[in-house]
Amino acid sequence: MSMLPDELWTRIMELGIQTKTLDHKNLCCLSITCRRLHRLAADDSLWSCFLLSDFPSSARDFNFLKNDDNSTSTVRDNNCSSSSAANVKFKSLYRIRYEKDREQKRLAHRRVVLRIESEIAERLRKIQEIELQTSVEKEKMNKAVAELLNVHKVRQASVALNVWQPEIIRGRQRQMIQQSNVPVDFRINALEMELSLCKQQIAGFDKALRVEKRRLDEAKEQLASVKYHPLQDFSSTSCQQNECMATTTRAALRFWLMAVITVVFIIIIIIGFLQFSPPSVSTSAGGSDDESDDPRVNTLLWCLRRKNIMPFPRGPFSSEEEESRAWYCRDIFRAMGYSYDFTGILPSDYLEALRLLHGKDQAAMDDHIRRLSLQQQRRNETLSRLRLYDSN
C-alpha cells in the first residue's frame, strides 16, 4: 500500500464510486483500516459523488455541492486546513441526509405496520360482531321452533276436540285453544317464514364470517412479512429450537424413567415368583434326596415344607395337630390331581399316605389312597342302602 501514491488511491476510490462498486458503507470500512485511508476517504470529491448518486432529488443541494467542489479543488493546493474543514462539511451533510432518509424509512415502515395492525383489529371486531349476530339469530330460531311446536300442539288439540275424549283432557285442550288469540294457521305460516328468514340470516353471517377470517389470515401473513427481521427472527428461531430441544429432552428422560421403573418392577415380580414357586425337577445324579422323578411328588413335598410339615415327624403328636396336618394334606392331594373322593377319610389314613410319600414309595402311596377311596365309596354305598331300607 505504501508503494502507491495518494493520488492513485484517490482515483481508485473515485472509479469504484462511479462504477457503483464502492458505496458509503465500504468507504467507511476502508477508512477505519489505517490512518492513510482514513485521510483519503474523507476527501470531499468522494462524498460529493455519494451525495449526487444517493440523493439526487434536490437541485439546490446539487448546485451547492458543484460550486463547493470547484472551490475545494482550488483551495486544496493552497491551504490544507480549509480542505479538512470542507471535508467535515461534506461528510456531515451526507450523514444528516442519510439519517433523515433512514428515519423516514423507519417511520414509513412503522406506519405500514400500524395500518396492518389496525386492519387486523378491525377484522377481529367484525368477526366478534358477526358471531354475536349469529348467536342472536340462533336464539330467535330456537324460540321460533319452540313456539311452532306449541302452535302445532294447539292445532292438534283443536282437531282432537272433534273426537270424544274424557272431560279432563277435553278441558285442557279447550283451555289451550282459548289462550291463542291468533288463528293457528296464520301463526304457523308466520313462524315458518320467520324460521326461513333466520336460516337465511345465519347462512349469510356464516359466509361473511368465513370471508372475514380469510381476510384476517391474509392480514396476519402480511404483518408477519412486513415485520420480518433476519436477526430478530434468528434469535426467536434459536429460542424456539432451544425450547423444542428442552421439551424433547424432558420427554426422553420421562421415557427412560418409565422404562427403568418397568424393568425394576418386572425384576421384583420375577424374584418373588422364584421365591414362592416350587423347585424344578432335577434328574441329575447329584440331586437332593427329597426329590423324586414325579413332578407332582416334588411339588407336594415343597408345599409340605412351606407349611412346616416336612420333614415328617417320627414321634407321636396331638390329635389337633394331626387333624390340621391331615386336612391340609387332603387339599394338597386334590390339588395335585388325585381325583378321589376324600370325604370321610380319617386323618390317620392321610398321615399313612404321607409316610409312604416321605419314604419315596409313590406306587404304594397311590395304592393306599386308591384303597382308601374305594373303602369310602363302599361305605357310602352301604349307608345309602341303609337309608333306602329305612325309608321303605
URRA-V914719 format. One record per helix or strand of 3 or more residues. SS is the DSSP state (h for helix, s for strand). FROM is the first residue (numbers start at 0). LEN is the number of residues. If there is no record, write none. Layout:
SS/FROM/LEN + SS/FROM/LEN
This chain:
h/5/13 + h/23/8 + h/34/7 + h/43/11 + h/58/20 + h/79/81 + h/166/13 + h/183/43 + h/229/47 + h/294/12 + h/318/17 + h/346/12 + h/361/30
